[in-house]
Amino acid sequence: MNVGNIQLTELLPFISRFIMLKILVLYNNKLQGVSNNLLNIPNLEKITIDDYVLKYLLSDYDLINQLRFCQIYLNSFIEKEKIINYITNIKYIKKDELLLFHEKVIVYSYAIYHETIR
C-alpha cells in the first residue's frame, strides 16, 4: 500500500484492519513517527519511511523484528542519539546491514535488512 505524498499528519487509525498488507510505503507526509497500530498487521513484511522530521521511530522493537525489510531514508531525527541507539540494538540486525549516510547535521539514511524464517 502506498500512502505517500498525501500530507498525512498521523497514520490512518484503520490501517491495522488490513491484516493481509505486506508492504507499506510512507513518504513525504507530515508524520512525526510510526504508530504501534502496525503491530496488528501480522503479514507486514516491508516498510519504507522516507523524508520526514521524526520525533520517534517505532516505539516497539517487535514491529521491526517482524519485518523482513525496513528502509528509513533521508529523515531528520529530533533525538538523533536515541534513534541511533534504537536502530543499532535491534535484534537480528548485523552491523554490516546498517547503512549510514549523510552524517551532516542530523539527516540520516538507513536501510535495514534481516532474514526471518517463517
Backbone hydrogen bonds in HBPLUS format (Angstrom, degrees):
<---DONOR---> <-ACCEPTOR-->    atom                        ^
c    i                          cat <-CA-CA->   ^        H-A-AA   ^      H-
h    n   atom  resd res      DA  || num        DHA   H-A  angle D-A-AA Bond
n    s   type  num  typ     dist DA aas  dist angle  dist       angle   num
A0025-VAL N   A0001-MET O   2.87 MM  24  6.18 163.2  1.90 164.8 165.0     1
A0003-VAL N   A0025-VAL O   2.96 MM  22  6.08 161.8  1.99 165.2 167.8     2
A0005-ASN N   A0027-TYR O   2.69 MM  22  5.97 159.9  1.73 162.2 161.9     3
A0030-LYS N   A0008-LEU O   2.69 MM  22  5.48 148.9  1.78 150.4 159.5     4
A0015-ILE N   A0012-LEU O   3.06 MM   3  5.46 165.3  2.08 118.2 121.3     5
A0017-ARG N   A0014-PHE O   2.94 MM   3  5.61 164.4  1.97 121.2 126.3     6
A0018-PHE N   A0015-ILE O   3.14 MM   3  5.77 164.6  2.17 117.0 121.6     7
A0019-ILE N   A0017-ARG O   2.94 MM   2  5.51 132.6  2.17 104.3  90.4     8
A0021-LEU N   A0018-PHE O   3.02 MM   3  5.43 164.7  2.05 117.2 121.7     9
A0045-GLU N   A0022-LYS O   2.82 MM  23  5.15 166.0  1.84 129.4 134.0    10
A0046-LYS N   A0022-LYS O   2.99 MM  24  6.35 161.1  2.03 163.8 167.8    11
A0024-LEU N   A0046-LYS O   2.98 MM  22  6.32 154.7  2.04 144.8 152.4    12
A0048-THR N   A0024-LEU O   2.99 MM  24  6.49 149.0  2.09 156.7 164.3    13
A0026-LEU N   A0048-THR O   2.81 MM  22  5.81 167.0  1.83 160.0 164.4    14
A0050-ASP N   A0026-LEU O   3.06 MM  24  6.51 158.9  2.11 151.4 158.1    15
A0028-ASN N   A0050-ASP O   3.30 MM  22  6.55 148.8  2.40 141.0 148.1    16
A0055-LYS N   A0032-GLN O   2.73 MM  23  5.32 153.4  1.80 137.5 144.4    17
A0056-TYR N   A0032-GLN O   3.31 MM  24  6.72 160.2  2.35 160.3 164.0    18
A0034-VAL N   A0057-LEU O   3.17 MM  23  6.01 156.2  2.22 165.5 166.7    19
A0038-LEU N   A0035-SER O   3.43 MM   3  6.28 170.8  2.44 115.8 117.5    20
A0039-LEU N   A0036-ASN O   2.87 MM   3  5.43 156.5  1.93 116.2 123.4    21
A0040-ASN N   A0037-ASN O   3.09 MM   3  5.67 155.3  2.15 113.0 119.8    22
A0041-ILE N   A0038-LEU O   3.16 MM   3  5.46 158.9  2.20 114.5 115.4    23
A0044-LEU N   A0041-ILE O   3.22 MM   3  5.65 166.9  2.24 116.8 120.8    24
A0068-ARG N   A0045-GLU O   2.74 MM  23  5.15 156.1  1.79 133.3 141.1    25
A0069-PHE N   A0045-GLU O   3.08 MM  24  6.41 155.9  2.14 163.7 161.5    26
A0047-ILE N   A0069-PHE O   3.16 MM  22  6.56 147.3  2.27 141.3 150.6    27
A0071-GLN N   A0047-ILE O   2.91 MM  24  6.35 165.9  1.93 159.7 164.0    28
A0049-ILE N   A0071-GLN O   2.79 MM  22  6.14 166.3  1.81 163.7 167.8    29
A0073-TYR N   A0049-ILE O   3.00 MM  24  6.35 147.1  2.11 143.3 153.7    30
A0051-ASP N   A0073-TYR O   3.06 MM  22  6.53 152.7  2.14 158.5 167.1    31
A0076-SER N   A0052-TYR O   2.78 MM  24  6.21 163.2  1.80 160.1 165.6    32
A0054-LEU N   A0076-SER O   2.78 MM  22  6.17 140.6  1.93 154.7 167.1    33
A0078-ILE N   A0054-LEU O   2.93 MM  24  6.16 168.7  1.94 161.7 163.0    34
A0063-LEU N   A0060-ASP O   3.31 MM   3  5.98 142.3  2.46 114.6 121.2    35
A0065-ASN N   A0061-TYR O   3.03 MM   4  6.24 160.7  2.06 157.0 163.3    36
A0066-GLN N   A0062-ASP O   3.06 MM   4  6.23 125.4  2.37 140.0 151.7    37
A0066-GLN N   A0063-LEU O   3.08 MM   3  5.34 144.6  2.21 104.1 114.3    38
A0067-LEU N   A0064-ILE O   3.13 MM   3  5.30 147.3  2.24 103.0 112.7    39
A0114-HIS N   A0068-ARG O   3.28 MM  46  5.41 174.8  2.28 138.2 137.4    40
A0070-CYS N   A0112-ILE O   2.93 MM  42  5.21 167.3  1.95 165.3 163.7    41
A0112-ILE N   A0070-CYS O   2.85 MM  42  5.21 162.6  1.88 162.3 164.5    42
A0072-ILE N   A0110-TYR O   2.95 MM  38  5.00 151.0  2.03 136.0 144.5    43
A0110-TYR N   A0072-ILE O   2.56 MM  38  5.00 160.5  1.60 156.8 161.9    44
A0075-ASN N   A0108-TYR O   3.25 MM  33  5.86 154.5  2.32 167.7 162.2    45
A0108-TYR N   A0075-ASN O   3.12 MM  33  5.86 153.9  2.19 167.5 167.7    46
A0077-PHE N   A0106-ILE O   3.40 MM  29  6.22 157.0  2.46 162.7 162.1    47
A0083-ILE N   A0079-GLU O   3.17 MM   4  6.45 160.1  2.21 157.9 164.0    48
A0084-ILE N   A0080-LYS O   2.98 MM   4  6.24 166.4  2.00 159.4 162.9    49
A0085-ASN N   A0081-GLU O   2.97 MM   4  6.09 164.6  1.99 149.3 153.6    50
A0086-TYR N   A0082-LYS O   2.93 MM   4  6.08 156.4  1.99 144.2 151.2    51
A0087-ILE N   A0083-ILE O   2.93 MM   4  6.17 171.0  1.94 159.3 160.1    52
A0088-THR N   A0084-ILE O   2.98 MM   4  6.09 166.1  2.00 153.0 157.0    53
A0089-ASN N   A0086-TYR O   3.26 MM   3  5.43 147.7  2.37 101.1 110.4    54
A0090-ILE N   A0087-ILE O   3.38 MM   3  5.57 170.5  2.39 110.2 111.6    55
A0093-ILE N   A0090-ILE O   3.41 MM   3  5.93 156.1  2.48 128.3 130.7    56
A0097-GLU N   A0094-LYS O   2.86 MM   3  5.27 155.1  1.92 114.0 122.5    57
A0098-LEU N   A0095-LYS O   3.27 MM   3  5.53 165.6  2.29 108.4 112.6    58
A0107-VAL N   A0104-LYS O   3.35 MM   3  6.48 175.5  2.36 155.3 154.9    59
